[in-house]
Amino acid sequence: MSRIGYQADYLGDGLRFEVPEISFEHAGDIVRLEDGTASLDYLNYSVVLNRSTRQAFYSAANADFSRNTGEGRDFRLDRRVDERAQLDNLYYKDLDGVENPYDRGHLTRRDAISWGRTRHQANKASRDSCYYPNVVLQHKRFNRDEWHALEVAIEDNHTDADNRFDVICGPIFSAIDRFVMPTRYVDPARVPSGFWKVIAYVGRDSGELEVNAFVVHQDDESLRKMGQVLGREGVDPFRIYQSSTTLIEELTGLTFPDVAYDKNPMYFFESEKTREAHIVTPQLQEISEETDGVIFRQ
């Protein structure tokens, strides 16, 4: 079965949503296949992998939440590319009786792409979501609270026409990143300071392409405890994490298609519209120097 990858025309004719471009500065870090292809294509999604961080520049998916019938998890390396360019399970498992606080966090959500023409294909797509190029270091509290809350909010968003989305997301690295070093025999891995997500869909009322962008920081506040966002009454992740596309560009060095800027209701600078919408993007909270067991290295 071929791995068809992300399809820019998935939402329909005239509704193309292209993947972002990677800046010239980072082009040398792109992990490529033997034929020079940059995109690692799987069922219903694609990844462009960063050799330096061993995590994705971005993961781009064609999501259909109304046909989520696939089952199965099988975390594994992608043998088409160098194993040294991927973070394997060593960085996520407990060691010497010390609990590893980092989950194997999906970028492209398994529930978003577990669909296909047949049940077999849906199950294959579900398992394909677990390739390590689509996995990032997410603290278990962040992964199961703030990040999951945003995933659920997108699925439950009622402004789309058919529960189908283009979803592109990736990590944010900065000068204050933490590091994970499971043993002294492996290189430390960089822990993202946050994550971004851009979604495109057909508007229920407009019948046109609509875009929303989000930034969620993996900071001390999100690592402190569970239940700060997920299931909390009066807290709407779809609203509080909205961001301008320009901010994501500045944080990542990626350049998005024009429609990602033109159709996003958020502006880079505060305006009357942003004030009226009461949309607030949280600022990065302090990153502490405290360690937890033997897993962390600042």
FIKE-907908 format. One line per 3 residues: number of its first residue (from 0); their letters; for each residue x, y negated, z negated of N, C-alpha, C. Coordinates in Angstrom, 1 decimal. Layout:
N
NUM) A) X/Y/Z/X/Y/Z/X/Y/Z | ...
***
This chain:
298
0) MSR) 0.9/1.2/0.0/0.0/0.0/0.0/0.9/-1.2/0.0 | 0.7/-2.1/0.9/1.5/-3.3/1.0/1.2/-4.3/-0.1 | 2.2/-5.1/-0.5/2.0/-6.1/-1.5/1.7/-7.4/-0.8
3) IGY) 0.5/-7.8/-0.8/0.1/-8.9/0.1/0.5/-10.2/-0.4 | 0.7/-10.4/-1.7/1.1/-11.7/-2.2/0.1/-12.8/-2.2 | 0.5/-13.9/-2.7/-0.4/-15.1/-2.7/-0.8/-15.6/-1.4
6) QAD) -2.0/-15.9/-1.2/-2.6/-16.3/0.1/-3.1/-17.8/0.0 | -2.4/-18.7/0.7/-2.8/-20.1/0.6/-4.2/-20.5/1.0 | -4.8/-19.6/1.9/-6.1/-19.9/2.5/-7.2/-19.0/1.8
9) YLG) -6.9/-18.5/0.6/-7.8/-17.6/-0.1/-9.1/-18.2/-0.4 | -9.2/-19.5/-0.7/-10.5/-20.2/-1.0/-11.4/-20.4/0.2 | -10.8/-20.3/1.4/-11.7/-20.6/2.5/-11.0/-21.4/3.6
12) DGL) -11.6/-21.5/4.7/-11.1/-22.3/5.8/-11.0/-23.8/5.4 | -9.9/-24.4/5.7/-9.8/-25.8/5.4/-9.5/-26.1/3.9 | -9.3/-25.1/3.1/-9.1/-25.3/1.7/-7.8/-24.7/1.2
15) RFE) -6.8/-24.9/2.1/-5.4/-24.3/1.8/-4.8/-25.0/0.6 | -4.2/-24.2/-0.3/-3.5/-24.7/-1.4/-2.1/-24.0/-1.4 | -1.1/-24.7/-1.0/0.2/-24.2/-0.9/1.0/-24.1/-2.2
18) VPE) 2.0/-23.2/-2.3/2.8/-23.2/-3.4/3.8/-24.4/-3.5 | 4.3/-24.7/-4.6/5.2/-25.9/-4.7/6.6/-25.6/-4.1 | 7.3/-26.6/-3.8/8.6/-26.5/-3.3/9.6/-26.7/-4.4
21) ISF) 10.7/-25.9/-4.3/11.7/-26.0/-5.4/12.8/-27.0/-4.9 | 13.2/-27.9/-5.8/14.1/-28.9/-5.5/15.5/-28.4/-5.0 | 16.2/-29.2/-4.2/17.5/-28.8/-3.7/18.5/-28.5/-4.8
24) EHA) 18.3/-29.2/-5.9/19.2/-29.0/-7.1/19.1/-27.6/-7.6 | 17.9/-26.9/-7.6/17.7/-25.6/-8.1/17.7/-24.5/-7.0 | 17.8/-24.9/-5.8/17.6/-23.9/-4.7/18.6/-22.8/-4.8
27) GDI) 19.8/-23.0/-5.3/20.8/-22.0/-5.4/20.5/-20.9/-6.5 | 19.5/-21.2/-7.3/19.1/-20.3/-8.4/18.0/-19.4/-8.0 | 17.5/-19.5/-6.8/16.4/-18.7/-6.3/16.9/-17.3/-6.1
30) VRL) 16.2/-16.3/-6.7/16.5/-14.9/-6.4/15.8/-14.5/-5.2 | 16.6/-13.9/-4.2/16.0/-13.6/-2.9/16.1/-12.1/-2.7 | 15.3/-11.6/-1.8/15.3/-10.2/-1.3/16.5/-10.1/-0.3
33) EDG) 16.8/-8.9/0.1/17.9/-8.6/1.0/17.7/-9.4/2.3 | 16.5/-9.6/2.7/16.3/-10.3/4.0/16.2/-11.8/3.8 | 16.5/-12.3/2.6/16.6/-13.7/2.3/15.3/-14.3/1.9
36) TAS) 14.2/-13.5/1.8/12.9/-14.0/1.4/12.9/-14.4/-0.1 | 12.3/-15.5/-0.4/12.3/-16.0/-1.8/11.2/-15.5/-2.6 | 10.1/-15.2/-1.9/8.9/-14.8/-2.6/8.8/-13.3/-2.9
39) LDY) 8.6/-12.9/-4.2/8.4/-11.6/-4.6/6.9/-11.3/-4.6 | 6.4/-10.6/-3.6/5.0/-10.5/-3.4/4.4/-9.2/-4.0 | 3.3/-9.3/-4.8/2.6/-8.2/-5.4/1.2/-8.3/-5.0
42) LNY) 0.4/-7.4/-5.4/-1.1/-7.5/-5.1/-1.7/-8.7/-5.8 | -2.2/-9.6/-4.9/-2.9/-10.8/-5.3/-2.1/-11.9/-5.9 | -0.8/-11.7/-6.0/0.0/-12.8/-6.5/1.5/-12.7/-6.0
45) SVV) 2.2/-13.8/-6.2/3.7/-13.8/-5.9/4.4/-14.6/-6.9 | 5.7/-14.3/-7.0/6.6/-14.9/-8.0/7.9/-15.4/-7.2 | 8.4/-16.5/-7.6/9.7/-17.0/-7.2/10.5/-17.0/-8.5
48) LNR) 11.6/-16.2/-8.5/12.4/-16.0/-9.7/13.6/-16.8/-9.8 | 13.9/-17.3/-11.0/15.1/-18.2/-11.3/16.2/-17.3/-11.8 | 17.3/-17.2/-11.1/18.5/-16.4/-11.5/19.1/-16.9/-12.8
51) STR) 19.1/-18.2/-13.0/19.7/-18.8/-14.2/19.0/-18.4/-15.5 | 17.7/-18.6/-15.5/16.9/-18.3/-16.7/16.4/-16.9/-16.8 | 16.5/-16.2/-15.6/15.9/-14.8/-15.5/14.4/-14.8/-15.8
54) QAF) 13.8/-15.9/-15.6/12.4/-16.0/-15.6/11.9/-16.8/-14.4 | 10.6/-16.8/-14.2/10.1/-17.4/-12.9/10.2/-18.9/-12.8 | 10.4/-19.4/-11.6/10.2/-20.8/-11.3/8.7/-21.0/-11.4
57) YSA) 7.9/-20.1/-10.8/6.5/-20.1/-10.9/5.9/-18.8/-10.4 | 4.7/-18.5/-10.8/3.9/-17.4/-10.4/2.6/-17.9/-9.8 | 2.3/-17.5/-8.6/1.1/-18.0/-7.9/0.1/-16.9/-7.6
60) ANA) -1.2/-17.1/-8.0/-2.1/-16.0/-7.9/-3.4/-16.4/-7.3 | -4.1/-15.5/-6.6/-5.4/-15.6/-6.1/-6.3/-14.8/-7.1 | -7.0/-15.6/-7.9/-7.8/-15.0/-9.0/-9.3/-14.8/-8.6
63) DFS) -9.9/-13.7/-9.1/-11.3/-13.5/-8.9/-11.8/-12.9/-10.2 | -12.3/-13.7/-11.1/-12.8/-13.2/-12.4/-14.1/-12.4/-12.3 | -14.8/-12.6/-11.2/-16.1/-11.9/-11.1/-15.9/-10.4/-10.7
66) RNT) -14.7/-10.1/-10.2/-14.4/-8.7/-9.8/-13.3/-8.1/-10.6 | -13.2/-8.4/-11.8/-12.1/-7.9/-12.7/-12.4/-6.5/-13.1 | -12.1/-5.5/-12.3/-12.4/-4.1/-12.6/-11.2/-3.2/-12.8
69) GEG) -10.0/-3.8/-12.6/-8.8/-3.0/-12.7/-8.3/-2.7/-14.1 | -7.7/-1.6/-14.3/-7.1/-1.2/-15.6/-5.7/-0.8/-15.4 | -5.0/-0.8/-16.5/-3.6/-0.3/-16.6/-2.6/-1.3/-16.8
72) RDF) -1.6/-0.9/-17.6/-0.4/-1.7/-17.9/0.8/-0.9/-17.8 | 1.8/-1.4/-17.1/3.0/-0.6/-16.9/4.2/-1.6/-16.7 | 4.8/-2.1/-17.8/5.8/-3.1/-17.7/7.1/-2.4/-17.1
75) RLD) 7.6/-3.1/-16.0/8.8/-2.5/-15.4/9.6/-3.5/-14.6 | 10.8/-3.2/-14.3/11.7/-4.1/-13.5/11.3/-4.0/-12.0 | 11.5/-5.0/-11.3/11.3/-5.0/-9.9/12.7/-4.6/-9.2
78) RRV) 12.7/-3.4/-8.7/13.9/-2.8/-8.2/14.3/-3.4/-6.8 | 13.5/-4.3/-6.3/13.9/-4.9/-5.0/15.0/-6.0/-5.2 | 15.2/-6.4/-6.5/16.1/-7.5/-6.8/17.1/-7.0/-7.9
81) DER) 18.2/-7.7/-8.1/19.2/-7.4/-9.1/18.6/-7.3/-10.5 | 18.8/-6.2/-11.2/18.3/-6.1/-12.5/18.8/-7.2/-13.5 | 20.0/-7.7/-13.2/20.6/-8.7/-14.0/19.9/-10.1/-13.9
84) AQL) 19.1/-10.2/-12.9/18.3/-11.4/-12.7/17.0/-11.4/-13.4 | 16.7/-10.3/-14.2/15.4/-10.2/-14.9/15.7/-9.9/-16.4 | 14.7/-10.4/-17.2/14.8/-10.0/-18.6/14.0/-8.7/-18.8
87) DNL) 14.7/-7.7/-19.3/14.0/-6.4/-19.5/13.4/-6.3/-20.9 | 13.0/-5.1/-21.2/12.2/-4.9/-22.5/13.1/-5.2/-23.7 | 14.4/-5.1/-23.6/15.3/-5.3/-24.7/15.0/-6.7/-25.4
90) YYK) 14.6/-7.7/-24.6/14.4/-9.0/-25.1/13.1/-9.2/-25.8 | 12.2/-8.1/-25.7/10.9/-8.2/-26.3/10.6/-7.2/-27.4 | 11.5/-6.2/-27.6/11.1/-5.2/-28.5/11.8/-5.5/-29.9
93) DLD) 11.3/-4.8/-30.9/11.8/-5.0/-32.3/13.2/-4.3/-32.3 | 14.1/-4.8/-33.1/15.4/-4.2/-33.2/15.9/-4.1/-34.7 | 16.4/-3.0/-35.1/17.0/-2.7/-36.4/16.0/-3.1/-37.5
96) GVE) 14.7/-2.8/-37.3/13.7/-3.1/-38.3/13.3/-4.5/-38.4 | 13.8/-5.4/-37.5/13.4/-6.8/-37.5/12.3/-7.0/-36.4 | 11.2/-7.6/-36.8/10.2/-7.9/-35.8/10.5/-9.0/-34.8
99) NPY) 10.4/-8.7/-33.6/10.7/-9.7/-32.5/9.4/-10.5/-32.4 | 9.5/-11.8/-32.6/8.3/-12.6/-32.6/7.8/-13.0/-31.2 | 8.6/-12.5/-30.1/8.2/-12.9/-28.8/7.5/-11.8/-28.1
102) DRG) 6.3/-12.2/-27.5/5.5/-11.3/-26.7/6.1/-11.3/-25.2 | 5.7/-10.2/-24.5/5.9/-10.2/-23.1/4.7/-11.0/-22.5 | 4.9/-12.3/-22.4/3.8/-13.1/-22.0/3.7/-13.2/-20.5
105) HLT) 2.5/-12.8/-20.0/2.2/-12.9/-18.6/2.1/-14.4/-18.1 | 2.7/-14.7/-17.0/2.4/-16.0/-16.3/1.1/-15.8/-15.6 | 1.1/-15.0/-14.5/-0.2/-14.7/-13.9/-0.9/-13.7/-14.8
108) RRD) -2.1/-14.1/-15.2/-2.9/-13.3/-16.1/-3.4/-12.0/-15.5 | -3.2/-10.9/-16.2/-3.7/-9.6/-15.7/-5.1/-9.6/-15.3 | -6.0/-10.1/-16.1/-7.4/-10.2/-15.9/-7.8/-11.0/-14.6
111) AIS) -6.9/-11.9/-14.2/-7.2/-12.8/-13.1/-7.1/-12.0/-11.8 | -6.2/-11.1/-11.7/-5.8/-10.5/-10.4/-6.2/-9.0/-10.3 | -6.9/-8.4/-11.3/-7.2/-7.0/-11.3/-8.5/-6.7/-10.5
114) WGR) -8.4/-7.1/-9.2/-9.5/-6.9/-8.3/-8.9/-6.4/-6.9 | -9.8/-5.8/-6.2/-9.4/-5.2/-4.9/-10.6/-4.7/-4.1 | -10.4/-4.2/-2.9/-11.5/-3.6/-2.1/-11.9/-2.3/-2.7
117) TRH) -11.0/-1.6/-3.4/-11.4/-0.3/-4.1/-11.0/-0.3/-5.5 | -11.5/0.6/-6.3/-11.1/0.7/-7.7/-9.6/1.0/-7.8 | -9.1/1.9/-6.9/-7.7/2.2/-6.9/-6.8/1.0/-6.7
120) QAN) -7.2/0.1/-5.8/-6.5/-1.1/-5.5/-6.5/-2.1/-6.7 | -7.7/-2.2/-7.3/-7.8/-3.0/-8.5/-6.9/-2.6/-9.6 | -6.8/-1.2/-9.8/-6.0/-0.7/-10.8/-4.5/-1.0/-10.5
123) KAS) -4.2/-0.9/-9.2/-2.8/-1.1/-8.8/-2.4/-2.6/-9.0 | -3.4/-3.5/-8.8/-3.1/-4.9/-9.0/-2.9/-5.2/-10.5 | -3.7/-4.5/-11.3/-3.6/-4.7/-12.8/-2.2/-4.3/-13.2
126) RDS) -1.7/-3.2/-12.7/-0.3/-2.7/-13.1/0.7/-3.6/-12.5 | 0.5/-4.1/-11.3/1.5/-5.0/-10.7/1.7/-6.3/-11.5 | 0.7/-6.7/-12.2/0.9/-7.9/-13.0/2.0/-7.8/-14.1
129) CYY) 2.4/-6.6/-14.4/3.3/-6.3/-15.4/4.8/-6.2/-15.0 | 5.1/-6.6/-13.8/6.5/-6.6/-13.4/7.2/-7.7/-14.2 | 8.4/-7.5/-14.6/9.1/-8.4/-15.4/9.3/-9.8/-14.8
132) PNV) 9.4/-10.0/-13.5/9.5/-11.3/-13.0/8.3/-12.2/-13.3 | 7.1/-11.5/-13.7/5.9/-12.3/-14.0/5.8/-12.4/-15.6 | 6.8/-12.0/-16.3/6.8/-12.0/-17.8/7.8/-13.0/-18.3
135) VLQ) 7.4/-13.8/-19.3/8.2/-14.8/-19.9/8.2/-14.7/-21.5 | 9.1/-15.3/-22.1/9.3/-15.3/-23.5/8.2/-16.3/-24.1 | 7.2/-15.7/-24.7/6.1/-16.5/-25.4/6.0/-16.0/-26.8
138) HKR) 6.1/-16.9/-27.7/6.0/-16.5/-29.1/4.6/-15.9/-29.3 | 4.5/-14.9/-30.1/3.2/-14.1/-30.2/2.1/-15.0/-30.7 | 2.3/-16.0/-31.5/1.2/-16.9/-31.9/0.8/-17.8/-30.8
141) FNR) 1.8/-18.3/-30.1/1.4/-19.2/-28.9/0.7/-18.4/-27.8 | 1.2/-17.2/-27.5/0.7/-16.4/-26.5/-0.8/-16.0/-26.8 | -1.1/-15.7/-28.0/-2.4/-15.2/-28.4/-3.3/-16.3/-28.9
144) DEW) -2.8/-17.5/-28.9/-3.7/-18.6/-29.4/-3.8/-19.7/-28.3 | -2.8/-20.6/-28.3/-2.9/-21.8/-27.3/-3.0/-21.3/-25.9 | -2.0/-20.5/-25.5/-2.0/-20.1/-24.1/-3.2/-19.2/-23.7
147) HAL) -3.6/-18.3/-24.5/-4.7/-17.5/-24.2/-6.0/-18.3/-24.2 | -6.1/-19.3/-25.1/-7.2/-20.2/-25.1/-7.4/-20.9/-23.8 | -6.3/-21.4/-23.2/-6.4/-22.0/-21.9/-6.8/-21.1/-20.8
150) EVA) -6.3/-19.8/-20.9/-6.7/-18.8/-19.9/-8.2/-18.6/-19.9 | -8.7/-18.4/-21.1/-10.1/-18.1/-21.3/-11.0/-19.3/-20.8 | -10.5/-20.6/-21.2/-11.2/-21.8/-20.8/-11.3/-21.9/-19.3
153) IED) -10.3/-21.5/-18.6/-10.3/-21.6/-17.1/-11.3/-20.6/-16.6 | -11.3/-19.4/-17.1/-12.3/-18.4/-16.7/-13.7/-18.8/-16.9 | -13.9/-19.5/-18.1/-15.3/-19.9/-18.5/-15.7/-21.2/-17.9
156) NHT) -14.8/-21.9/-17.2/-15.1/-23.2/-16.6/-16.3/-23.1/-15.7 | -17.3/-23.9/-15.9/-18.5/-23.9/-15.1/-18.6/-24.9/-14.0 | -17.5/-25.5/-13.6/-17.5/-26.5/-12.6/-17.1/-25.9/-11.2
159) DAD) -16.7/-24.6/-11.2/-16.4/-24.0/-9.9/-17.6/-23.3/-9.3 | -17.5/-23.0/-8.0/-18.6/-22.4/-7.3/-18.8/-20.9/-7.4 | -17.7/-20.2/-7.5/-17.8/-18.7/-7.4/-16.8/-18.0/-8.3
162) NRF) -16.2/-18.6/-9.3/-15.3/-17.9/-10.2/-14.0/-17.4/-9.5 | -13.7/-18.1/-8.4/-12.4/-17.7/-7.7/-11.5/-18.9/-7.7 | -10.2/-18.7/-8.0/-9.3/-19.8/-8.2/-7.9/-19.4/-7.6
165) DVI) -7.2/-20.4/-7.1/-5.8/-20.4/-6.9/-5.2/-20.8/-8.2 | -4.3/-20.0/-8.8/-3.7/-20.4/-10.1/-2.2/-20.3/-10.0 | -1.5/-21.4/-10.2/0.0/-21.4/-10.1/0.5/-21.9/-11.4
168) CGP) 1.4/-21.2/-12.0/1.9/-21.6/-13.4/3.4/-21.2/-13.5 | 4.0/-21.8/-14.6/5.4/-21.5/-14.8/5.9/-22.0/-16.1 | 7.1/-21.8/-16.4/7.7/-22.3/-17.7/8.3/-23.7/-17.5
171) IFS) 8.5/-24.3/-18.7/9.1/-25.6/-18.8/10.4/-25.4/-19.7 | 11.5/-25.7/-19.1/12.8/-25.6/-19.9/13.3/-27.0/-20.1 | 14.0/-27.2/-21.3/14.4/-28.5/-21.7/15.7/-28.4/-22.5
174) AID) 16.2/-29.6/-22.9/17.5/-29.6/-23.7/17.3/-29.1/-25.1 | 16.1/-28.8/-25.5/15.8/-28.4/-26.9/15.3/-27.0/-26.9 | 15.5/-26.2/-25.9/15.0/-24.8/-25.9/15.7/-24.0/-26.9
177) RFV) 14.9/-23.0/-27.5/15.5/-22.0/-28.3/16.1/-20.9/-27.4 | 16.8/-20.0/-28.1/17.4/-18.9/-27.4/17.2/-17.6/-28.1 | 17.1/-16.5/-27.4/16.9/-15.1/-27.9/18.2/-14.3/-27.6
180) MPT) 18.7/-13.7/-28.6/19.9/-12.9/-28.4/19.7/-11.6/-29.2 | 19.1/-10.6/-28.5/18.8/-9.3/-29.3/20.0/-8.6/-29.8 | 21.1/-8.5/-29.1/22.3/-7.9/-29.6/23.5/-8.8/-29.1
183) RYV) 24.6/-8.5/-29.6/25.8/-9.3/-29.2/26.4/-8.8/-27.9 | 25.8/-7.7/-27.4/26.3/-7.2/-26.1/25.6/-7.7/-24.9 | 24.6/-8.5/-25.1/23.8/-9.1/-23.9/23.9/-10.6/-24.0
186) DPA) 23.6/-11.2/-22.9/23.6/-12.7/-22.8/22.3/-13.2/-23.5 | 22.4/-14.3/-24.2/21.2/-14.9/-24.7/20.2/-15.3/-23.6 | 18.9/-15.3/-23.9/17.9/-15.7/-23.0/17.2/-17.0/-23.5
189) RVP) 17.0/-17.8/-22.5/16.4/-19.1/-22.9/14.9/-19.0/-23.1 | 14.4/-19.6/-24.1/13.0/-19.6/-24.5/12.3/-20.9/-24.0 | 11.3/-20.8/-23.1/10.7/-22.0/-22.6/10.2/-22.9/-23.7
192) SGF) 10.3/-24.2/-23.6/9.7/-25.2/-24.5/8.2/-25.3/-24.3 | 7.8/-24.9/-23.1/6.3/-25.1/-22.8/6.0/-24.4/-21.5 | 4.8/-24.6/-21.1/4.3/-24.0/-19.8/3.3/-24.9/-19.1
195) WKV) 3.3/-24.8/-17.8/2.3/-25.6/-17.0/1.5/-24.7/-16.2 | 0.3/-25.2/-15.8/-0.6/-24.4/-14.9/-1.3/-25.4/-14.0 | -1.5/-25.1/-12.8/-2.2/-25.9/-11.8/-3.3/-24.9/-11.2
198) IAY) -4.5/-25.3/-11.2/-5.6/-24.5/-10.6/-6.3/-25.3/-9.5 | -6.7/-24.5/-8.5/-7.5/-25.1/-7.4/-8.7/-24.2/-7.2 | -9.9/-24.8/-6.9/-11.1/-24.1/-6.7/-12.1/-24.9/-6.0
201) VGR) -13.2/-24.3/-5.5/-14.2/-25.0/-4.8/-15.2/-25.5/-5.9 | -15.5/-26.8/-5.9/-16.3/-27.4/-6.9/-17.8/-26.9/-6.7 | -18.5/-26.6/-7.8/-19.9/-26.2/-7.7/-20.8/-27.2/-7.1
204) DSG) -20.5/-28.5/-7.5/-21.4/-29.6/-7.0/-20.9/-30.2/-5.8 | -19.5/-30.3/-5.7/-18.9/-31.0/-4.5/-18.8/-30.2/-3.3 | -18.6/-28.9/-3.5/-18.4/-28.0/-2.3/-17.0/-28.2/-1.7
207) ELE) -16.2/-29.0/-2.4/-14.8/-29.3/-1.9/-13.8/-28.8/-2.8 | -12.5/-28.8/-2.4/-11.4/-28.4/-3.2/-11.2/-29.3/-4.4 | -11.2/-28.8/-5.6/-10.9/-29.5/-6.8/-9.7/-29.0/-7.5
210) VNA) -8.9/-29.8/-8.2/-7.7/-29.4/-8.8/-7.6/-29.9/-10.2 | -7.1/-29.0/-11.1/-6.8/-29.5/-12.5/-5.4/-29.0/-12.8 | -4.7/-29.7/-13.6/-3.3/-29.4/-14.1/-3.3/-29.4/-15.6
213) FVV) -2.4/-28.6/-16.2/-2.3/-28.4/-17.6/-0.9/-28.3/-18.0 | -0.6/-28.8/-19.2/0.7/-28.6/-19.9/0.4/-28.2/-21.3 | 1.1/-27.1/-21.7/1.0/-26.6/-23.1/2.3/-26.4/-23.7
216) HQD) 2.7/-27.1/-24.8/4.0/-27.0/-25.3/4.1/-25.8/-26.4 | 5.2/-25.1/-26.3/5.5/-24.0/-27.2/6.4/-24.6/-28.3 | 5.8/-25.4/-29.2/6.6/-26.1/-30.1/6.3/-25.6/-31.5
219) DES) 6.9/-26.3/-32.6/6.7/-25.8/-33.9/5.3/-25.7/-34.3 | 4.5/-26.6/-33.9/3.1/-26.6/-34.3/2.3/-25.4/-33.7 | 2.6/-25.0/-32.5/2.0/-23.8/-31.9/2.5/-22.5/-32.5
222) LRK) 3.7/-22.5/-33.0/4.3/-21.3/-33.6/4.0/-21.1/-35.1 | 3.4/-22.1/-35.7/3.2/-22.1/-37.1/2.1/-21.1/-37.6 | 1.0/-21.1/-36.9/-0.1/-20.2/-37.3/-1.1/-19.9/-36.2
225) MGQ) -2.0/-19.0/-36.4/-3.0/-18.6/-35.4/-4.3/-19.4/-35.7 | -5.1/-19.4/-34.7/-6.4/-20.1/-34.8/-6.5/-21.6/-34.7 | -5.4/-22.2/-34.2/-5.4/-23.6/-34.1/-6.2/-24.1/-32.9
228) VLG) -6.4/-23.2/-31.9/-7.1/-23.6/-30.7/-8.2/-22.6/-30.3 | -7.8/-21.3/-30.2/-8.6/-20.2/-29.7/-9.8/-20.1/-30.7 | -11.0/-20.2/-30.1/-12.2/-20.0/-30.9/-12.6/-21.1/-31.9
231) REG) -11.8/-22.2/-31.9/-12.1/-23.2/-32.8/-13.2/-24.2/-32.3 | -14.2/-24.3/-33.1/-15.3/-25.1/-32.7/-14.9/-26.6/-32.5 | -15.4/-27.1/-31.4/-15.1/-28.5/-31.1/-13.8/-28.8/-30.4
234) VDP) -13.0/-27.7/-30.2/-11.7/-27.9/-29.5/-11.8/-27.2/-28.1 | -11.7/-28.0/-27.0/-11.8/-27.6/-25.6/-10.5/-27.6/-25.0 | -9.8/-26.4/-24.8/-8.5/-26.3/-24.2/-8.5/-26.8/-22.8
237) FRI) -9.6/-26.7/-22.0/-9.7/-27.2/-20.7/-9.5/-28.7/-20.6 | -9.9/-29.3/-21.7/-9.8/-30.8/-21.7/-8.5/-31.3/-22.4 | -8.1/-30.7/-23.5/-7.0/-31.3/-24.3/-5.7/-31.1/-23.7
240) YQS) -5.5/-30.1/-22.8/-4.3/-29.8/-22.2/-4.1/-30.3/-20.8 | -5.1/-31.0/-20.3/-5.1/-31.5/-18.9/-3.9/-32.5/-18.8 | -3.3/-32.5/-17.6/-2.1/-33.3/-17.3/-2.2/-33.8/-15.9
243) STT) -1.4/-34.8/-15.6/-1.2/-35.2/-14.2/-0.3/-34.2/-13.5 | -0.4/-34.1/-12.3/0.5/-33.3/-11.5/1.9/-33.9/-11.5 | 2.0/-35.2/-11.5/3.3/-35.8/-11.5/4.1/-35.5/-12.7
246) LIE) 3.5/-35.4/-13.9/4.2/-35.0/-15.1/4.8/-33.7/-15.0 | 4.1/-32.7/-14.4/4.6/-31.4/-14.2/5.8/-31.4/-13.3 | 5.7/-32.2/-12.2/6.8/-32.4/-11.3/8.1/-32.9/-12.0
249) ELT) 7.9/-33.9/-12.9/9.0/-34.4/-13.6/9.6/-33.4/-14.6 | 8.8/-32.6/-15.2/9.3/-31.6/-16.2/10.0/-30.4/-15.5 | 9.7/-30.1/-14.3/10.1/-28.9/-13.6/11.0/-29.1/-12.4
252) GLT) 10.9/-30.2/-11.8/11.6/-30.4/-10.5/10.9/-29.8/-9.3 | 9.7/-29.3/-9.5/8.9/-28.8/-8.4/8.2/-29.9/-7.7 | 7.9/-29.7/-6.4/7.1/-30.6/-5.7/5.9/-29.9/-5.1
255) FPD) 4.7/-30.4/-5.5/3.4/-29.8/-5.1/2.9/-30.3/-3.8 | 1.9/-29.6/-3.2/1.3/-30.2/-2.0/0.5/-31.4/-2.3 | 0.3/-32.3/-1.4/-0.4/-33.6/-1.6/-1.7/-33.4/-2.3
258) VAY) -2.5/-32.3/-1.9/-3.8/-32.1/-2.5/-3.8/-32.0/-4.0 | -2.6/-31.4/-4.5/-2.5/-31.2/-6.0/-2.5/-32.6/-6.7 | -2.0/-33.6/-6.0/-2.0/-34.9/-6.6/-3.3/-35.7/-6.3
261) DKN) -3.8/-35.6/-5.1/-4.9/-36.3/-4.7/-6.2/-35.9/-5.3 | -6.4/-34.6/-5.6/-7.6/-34.0/-6.1/-7.6/-33.8/-7.6 | -6.5/-34.2/-8.3/-6.4/-34.0/-9.7/-7.0/-35.3/-10.3
264) PMY) -8.0/-35.2/-11.2/-8.5/-36.4/-11.8/-7.6/-37.1/-12.8 | -6.6/-36.5/-13.2/-5.7/-37.1/-14.2/-4.6/-38.0/-13.5 | -4.4/-39.1/-14.1/-3.4/-40.1/-13.5/-2.1/-40.0/-14.3
267) FFE) -1.0/-40.3/-13.7/0.3/-40.3/-14.4/0.3/-41.4/-15.5 | -0.3/-42.5/-15.2/-0.4/-43.6/-16.2/-1.8/-43.7/-16.7 | -1.9/-44.2/-17.9/-3.2/-44.3/-18.5/-4.1/-45.3/-17.7
270) SEK) -5.3/-45.0/-17.6/-6.2/-45.9/-16.8/-7.6/-45.8/-17.5 | -8.5/-46.6/-17.0/-9.9/-46.6/-17.5/-10.5/-45.3/-17.4 | -10.2/-44.6/-16.3/-10.8/-43.2/-16.1/-10.3/-42.2/-17.1
273) TRE) -9.0/-42.3/-17.4/-8.5/-41.3/-18.4/-9.0/-41.6/-19.8 | -9.2/-42.9/-20.1/-9.7/-43.3/-21.4/-11.2/-42.8/-21.5 | -11.9/-43.0/-20.5/-13.4/-42.6/-20.5/-13.5/-41.1/-20.6
276) AHI) -12.6/-40.3/-20.1/-12.7/-38.9/-20.1/-12.2/-38.3/-21.4 | -11.5/-39.1/-22.2/-11.0/-38.6/-23.5/-10.1/-37.4/-23.4 | -9.3/-37.4/-22.3/-8.4/-36.3/-22.1/-7.0/-36.7/-22.7
279) VTP) -6.5/-35.8/-23.6/-5.3/-36.1/-24.3/-4.3/-35.0/-24.0 | -3.2/-35.2/-23.5/-2.1/-34.2/-23.4/-1.2/-34.3/-24.6 | -1.2/-33.2/-25.4/-0.3/-33.3/-26.6/1.1/-33.6/-26.3
282) QLQ) 1.8/-34.3/-27.1/3.2/-34.6/-27.0/4.0/-33.5/-27.6 | 5.2/-33.2/-27.2/6.0/-32.2/-27.7/6.3/-32.4/-29.2 | 6.0/-31.5/-30.0/6.3/-31.6/-31.4/7.7/-31.2/-31.7
285) EIS) 8.2/-31.4/-32.9/9.6/-31.2/-33.2/10.0/-29.7/-33.1 | 11.1/-29.4/-32.5/11.7/-28.1/-32.4/12.6/-27.9/-33.6 | 12.3/-27.0/-34.5/13.1/-26.9/-35.7/14.4/-26.1/-35.5
288) EET) 15.3/-26.1/-36.4/16.5/-25.4/-36.3/16.5/-24.1/-37.2 | 15.3/-23.9/-37.8/15.2/-22.7/-38.6/15.2/-21.4/-37.8 | 15.7/-20.4/-38.3/15.8/-19.1/-37.6/14.9/-18.1/-38.3
291) DGV) 14.6/-17.0/-37.6/13.7/-16.0/-38.2/14.4/-14.6/-37.9 | 15.0/-14.1/-39.0/15.7/-12.8/-38.8/17.0/-13.0/-37.9 | 17.2/-12.0/-37.1/18.4/-12.0/-36.3/18.1/-12.3/-34.8
294) IFR) 16.9/-12.6/-34.5/16.5/-12.7/-33.1/16.9/-14.1/-32.5 | 16.8/-15.1/-33.3/17.0/-16.5/-32.7/18.4/-16.9/-32.8 | 18.8/-17.7/-31.8/20.0/-18.5/-31.8/19.8/-19.8/-31.2
297) Q) 20.0/-20.9/-32.0/19.7/-22.2/-31.5/20.7/-22.7/-30.5
***
